[in-house]
Amino acid sequence: MFHLGMVREGQLRVIYSLLKPAVRAAASFRVPIRPLLDLLRLAYFEHLHRQGMSLDEVDELLNRRS
């Protein structure tokens, strides 16, 4: 039986590992953190919208605090 917290932690570890190459590239180009975070939000937005979420749904998800 899976514990939700464990599944979430495992998923976050995978995401962390996938983000590391992008962070290395950004650091080598000396991209400041704010534009990097903006690019992450844009990529996330584009993916969700292409998957069929409405603009309102994407906005709600991106502006959720937790």
C-alpha positions as CSV (number, residue, x, y, z in Angstrom):
1,M,0.0,0.0,0.0
2,F,1.4,3.4,-1.0
3,H,1.5,6.3,1.5
4,L,0.5,9.6,-0.3
5,G,3.4,11.4,1.4
6,M,5.9,8.9,0.1
7,V,4.6,9.0,-3.4
8,R,4.7,12.8,-3.4
9,E,8.2,12.8,-2.0
10,G,9.4,10.4,-4.7
11,Q,7.8,12.5,-7.4
12,L,9.4,15.6,-6.1
13,R,12.8,13.8,-6.1
14,V,12.3,12.9,-9.8
15,I,11.4,16.5,-10.6
16,Y,14.4,17.8,-8.7
17,S,16.7,15.5,-10.6
18,L,15.2,16.6,-13.9
19,L,15.6,20.3,-13.0
20,K,19.3,20.0,-12.2
21,P,20.6,20.1,-15.8
22,A,18.4,23.2,-16.5
23,V,19.8,24.9,-13.4
24,R,23.4,24.0,-14.5
25,A,22.8,25.5,-17.9
26,A,21.2,28.6,-16.4
27,A,24.1,29.1,-14.0
28,S,26.6,28.7,-16.8
29,F,24.8,31.5,-18.7
30,R,24.5,33.5,-15.4
31,V,20.7,33.7,-15.7
32,P,19.4,35.3,-12.5
33,I,16.8,33.3,-10.5
34,R,13.8,35.5,-11.2
35,P,14.0,35.0,-15.0
36,L,14.6,31.4,-14.4
37,L,11.5,31.1,-12.3
38,D,9.5,33.0,-14.9
39,L,10.7,30.5,-17.5
40,L,9.6,27.6,-15.3
41,R,6.2,29.1,-14.8
42,L,5.9,29.8,-18.6
43,A,6.8,26.2,-19.4
44,Y,4.4,24.9,-16.8
45,F,1.6,27.2,-18.1
46,E,2.2,26.1,-21.7
47,H,2.2,22.4,-20.8
48,L,-1.1,22.6,-18.8
49,H,-2.8,24.8,-21.4
50,R,-1.8,22.4,-24.2
51,Q,-3.2,19.5,-22.1
52,G,-6.6,21.2,-22.3
53,M,-6.8,23.2,-19.1
54,S,-8.6,26.5,-19.5
55,L,-6.8,29.8,-18.8
56,D,-8.7,30.2,-15.6
57,E,-7.8,26.7,-14.4
58,V,-4.1,27.2,-15.2
59,D,-4.2,30.6,-13.4
60,E,-5.8,29.1,-10.3
61,L,-3.2,26.3,-10.2
62,L,-0.2,28.6,-10.8
63,N,-1.4,31.0,-8.1
64,R,-2.1,28.3,-5.5
65,R,0.1,28.8,-2.5
66,S,0.7,25.2,-1.5
